[in-house]
Structure formats: structure tokens, C-alpha cells
Amino acid sequence: MELVVKIMLLVKQFTILVTICFIGEILHALIPLPVPASIYGLVLMFAALQAKIMPLEKVEYISDGLLSIMPLLFIPSTVGLILAWDILKMHWLEFTIIGVGSTIAVFFFAGHVTQLVIRILRRFKK
């Protein structure tokens, strides 16, 4: 009986996630910005969780499951890169420079934004 309850919980929570992804797809079609639909879905999920519209418990079980298999989700894109190697090998240096440079830029900006937020929070606490 417990297995049936867990399966129903997974189906319910997965339905919630798919619904939010679908709403992200609708927003992507309606809003003329170069933003992927998945980002709209992430923003919606974040806003719903932060505003307590949707409690974490409503998606926690499926989210933990998806996070545990997350490395497997990168396999298709890795295979795609391997299959496209004939095209990519001509520009491998540019891709490497862009990849390393953008990673360093993300670390830099994330660190500075985090420090800024910490300073702002400290001022509000005083």
C-alpha cells in the first residue's frame, strides 16, 4: 500500500512541475523576449515558493528525486557535442576561451552580487 501512495505522490508532484513548465512555455510564446521557456518556469517556481503560494512540500519529493539523477540529464547534451565534433573541432579554441571566460565572469559577478546582498542585509538588520 505504501508503494501506491509514493507513486501517487510522485505523479501529483510531477504534474505540478509539468504544469509550471507548460505555463513557462505559454509565457515564452506570449512575451517577445529572447528568454528560454525553462527560465520562465524557474522564475515562476521560485516566485511561488518564495511567496508561499506553493509550499515546498508540494514538490519536495519529486525535486529530490530529479536532483539525485541530475548528472544523467547531461548525457544527451554531451552525446550531442560528441556527435557534432566534426563541426566544433574547427572552433575548439574559441569555444574553450568562451567557456572559461564566461565561467570566470559568472564566478566574479556572483561573488560581487552576493557580497552586495550581504551588505544590504546587514544594513537592514541595524
C-alpha positions, 0 to 999 in steps of 0.5 A: 500500500505504501508503494501506491501512495509514493507513486501517487505522490510522485505523479501529483508532484510531477504534474505540478512541475509539468504544469509550471513548465507548460505555463513557462512555455505559454509565457515564452510564446506570449512575451517577445523576449529572447528568454528560454521557456525553462527560465520562465518556469524557474522564475515562476517556481521560485516566485511561488515558493518564495511567496508561499503560494506553493509550499515546498512540500508540494514538490519536495519529493519529486525535486529530490528525486530529479536532483539525485539523477541530475548528472544523467540529464547531461548525457544527451547534451554531451552525446550531442557535442560528441556527435557534432565534433566534426563541426566544433573541432574547427572552433575548439579554441574559441569555444574553450576561451568562451567557456572559461571566460564566461565561467570566470565572469559568472564566478566574479559577478556572483561573488560581487552580487552576493557580497552586495546582498550581504551588505544590504542585509546587514544594513537592514538588520541595524 
